[in-house]
């Protein structure tokens, strides 16, 4: 497969690796981007990359909570100008309200009626009225004894760039008090899963492969190699333990008190976190990068 400059650029931006390292990684993996990331990490030339870091879409997340039930709804637009539009913001509020009371997932939400029409048709009408393409992309529903919400980069009440929901068990007043702190923590750290038990097993297997290859390669290059038993029984398990701690909500150091994990902070507060949802605008969407100079030239030429 031909390795293009665009592929090298994307890999560099994703991993922070040098140009030649990125090109070699793509060459070694026949242009497979995920495999190239792992190759660079094995060589110690890149950090783990999260797809969610490649955010490139506009819009808003609407969040609503009532009586142990919370929803986060993402509606995308083409530009941030529309996200600041009062008409668009009211649309997101109205659809989020409907989601809270009637919907179970995004497809059900699209078919649910709002002001006498299915939400999908309401959105189509808004596209014609506002003049920009919009997409009802995701809906997360979370239920629990107590559900607490938080909106980051708020554009209005219950609207923002990141919406977080946290479900907790325990005393409701205590849950409400610390739940907001946990929600802010989730907004900041973007954990992959609640705990190791709920983590994607394919992700764990992939990380184990990377850490194993990296540890063995480092040991082989060391002036004082360790016995393989030490690598297999100590080094690799230690690195996997660190990976799990850094990527699971309960295992992370609590941003408000880093001496405690989130799980420990919850226990001290007398509550238990049973679930969470974090929705960031444009998460995982690849947006075409425009060459501004070329665009201007094209406009001036009348093309």
N, C-alpha and C positions, 0 to 999 in steps of 0.2 A: 504494500500500500504506500502511495506517495505521501510523504510527510510535508504538510503545507506550513507556511509561516503563521497562518491563523491558528493552526493546531498548537504550534510551539508557543504562541502568545497566550492562548487559553490555558495551557498547562503551567506556564510561568506565573500567570496571574492567580491560578488556583493554588499553587504550591509554594511560590516564592523562590523556586529553583532558578539557577542561571540558564542562559539561553542554550549553551552547548549541552548542559546536563539534560535539559528538557528535550532537546532534539534527540539525544542519544537514547533517552528513556522511551520515546515514541518509536524510534527505530528498532530498539530491542523488543518492543511489545507489538510491533506491526500496527502502530497507530491506535491501539486500544487505550483510551484515555484513563479508564479506571485502573488498568494493569500498569500503565505508565506511572500513575500516582504511587501505586504500591512499590514499583521498582525504585523510584526515587526515595521513598521512605525506607526501603531495605538498605539503601546505600547511605542513609542518614542525610539525605539532601532535601528533604521536605517534611513538613508536619502533616498530620492527618488532615484531610480536607473534608469539610462538610458541604454537601450539595446546597444546603440551606444558605451558605454564605454567598452563593451566586444569585443574589436577589436583584431582579431588574424589571419590575412591573410596578404600576401605580395603582391607587385605589384606597380603600379603607377596610378595616375590620370593625364590625359592630359587635358589641358584647352586651348581653343582658342576663340578669340572674333573678330568680324568685323561688322561694320555698324549696331549696335543695335541688334546683334544676337551673343549669346555665347553658347558654349557647354562645358560640363565637362564629360569626359569618363573615366570609371574605368576598368582597365584590371588587373586581378589578376594573380600572379605566386605563386609557392610553397615556394620559398625562396627569401630573400632580395638580394642574389647574382645575381639572374636573373634580379632583378629590376635595378641593377647597370650595367647590360650588355648593351653595345652600340647597339647591334642588337635589343634587346627587346625595348630599349628606342626609336629607330627609328620607330619600329612597332607601338608603342603607338602614336607617333607624326603623322604618316601617317594615322592611323585610326581616330584620332581626327580631322585632316584636312578634311577627307572625311565626317565626322559627321557634321562639321560646314557648309559645302556647300550643302549637299544632304539629310541628314537623319532627321527624325522627332522623332524616338524612337529607342531603342536598337535592336528591331527585324528588323526594316527597315535597320538599320546600318549593321547588320549581312549579309543581302542579297545584300547590295550595293557593286558594283564592285570596287576593288582596284588592279591596275596593271593587269586587265583582268580576275580577279577571285573574287567571293564573299568574303567579309571580313571573313566569317566563315571558308572558305577554306584556306585563307591566314594565319589565326590563326592556323589551323591544320598543315599547312606546317611548321610554326614557332615552334610548339611543337616538331615535328620530328627533326627539325634542331638544336634547342637549348637543347632538351632533358629534358624538364620539362613541366608539365601540366599547361595550362593557360586558363583563362576564361574571355571573354568579358562580364562583369557583368551588368554594368549600363551606361546609358547615360542620362544626364539632359540637356535640351534645354531651354534657357531663352532669351526672346526678350523684348525690351523696347526702349525708346527714346535714352538712353545711357546705355550700358552694360559695366561694369568694372570687371576685373578679378584679382585674387591674388592666388599665389601658395605658400603653406607653406612647409618647408623642401624640397626645390627645389632640384631635381636631374639633372636639365637642364632647358633650356628655355621652359616654359609652361608645365613642368613635376614636380610632387612632390607627397608627401604623402596626402596632403589635397588641394583640388581645390575649389575655391569660385567664384561665379558669383553674381553680384548685378545689378539690373535694376533700373534706376532712371529717373524721369521726371524733366525738368527744364533746365536752361542754361547748355550747354554741357561742357564748361570749368569748371564751378563750380562743375558739376556732376563728371567729371573726377578727380578733385582735392580731393574732400572729399569721392568719391566712393571707392578709394583705402583704405582709413582709415576704412570705413564701412566693406569692405571685410576682412580686417585684424581682425576687431572686431568679425565678424561672425566665422572666423577660430578659434579664441580663445574661444568664448563662446558657440558655437554650439546651437543656439536658436532652439526651437521646431517648431515654426511657425512665420510668419510675424507679426500677431496681434491676439488678442483674437477672432476676427471674422473668422480667417482662421484656428484656432486651432481645432484639432480633438475633436469633442463633446464627444466621448467615453472617451477620456483622461481626459477631464474636469469633467465628471460625476464620473469617478473613483477617481479622486483627491478629489472631494467634499465628497464622501463616507468616504475616509480615514480621511480627516480633521474633518468631523462631528463626527466620532467615537472617534477620538483622543481628541477632545475638550470636548466631553461629559464625557469621561473616566477621563481626567485630572480634570474636574470640580467635579466629584463625589468623587475623592480622595483628593480634596482640604479641608483644615481646614476651609476655608471661601468660600463655594460655591457661585457662582454668579447665579442670576435668569436665568432661561432657555431662556428668551427673549433676555438677553444680549448675551448669547452664540450664539443663532440663528441669531440675527440681527447685532451683532458687531464682535464677535470673529471669527466666521466661514467666514463671508464675507471678513474680513480683511486678513485672511490667504489665501483665494482664490485670492484676489487682488494681494497679494505678489507673489503667485505662477505664476499668469499670467504675472506680471512684470518681473519676473526672467527668464521666458521661452519664451517670445515673443521678437522678434528683436526690434520692435518699443518701447517696454516697458522697455528694459534693460538699465542699466546705461552705458553710452558710455565709453568704456575703456580708451579712450584718454582724456576725460573730464567727470569723474563720477558725476559731479554736474548736468549734463544734461542727459536726456534719449536720445536714438538714434533718436527717433522721433523729439525731441526738437532740437538736433544738426542738423538734416536735414533741419528743418524749418529755423534755423538761417543761414544756408548756402544757402537758397533759392531753395532747391530741395525737391523732394518727392521720397521715396523708394517705388517702385511698386512690387518688387519681389526679390527673391534671391535663390541660390542653394548652398549647401555645400556638397561636396563629400569627404569622408575620406576613404583611402585604408582599405579594410577589414571590414568596418563598419557593425556590426550586424552578422558577420560570426563567428561561433564557431569553433575553431581549436583544434583538438585532442592534448592533452598534452602527450608528450612522457616521459616515465620513463627512463632517460638517463642511469642509472646504469643497469636497466634491458635490455636496448638495447645493451649496451656493452657486458653484459654477454651472450646475445643471439648470438651476432656476434662471440665471442670467442669460443662458443660451436659449432659453425658451423651450427646452426639451421636456 
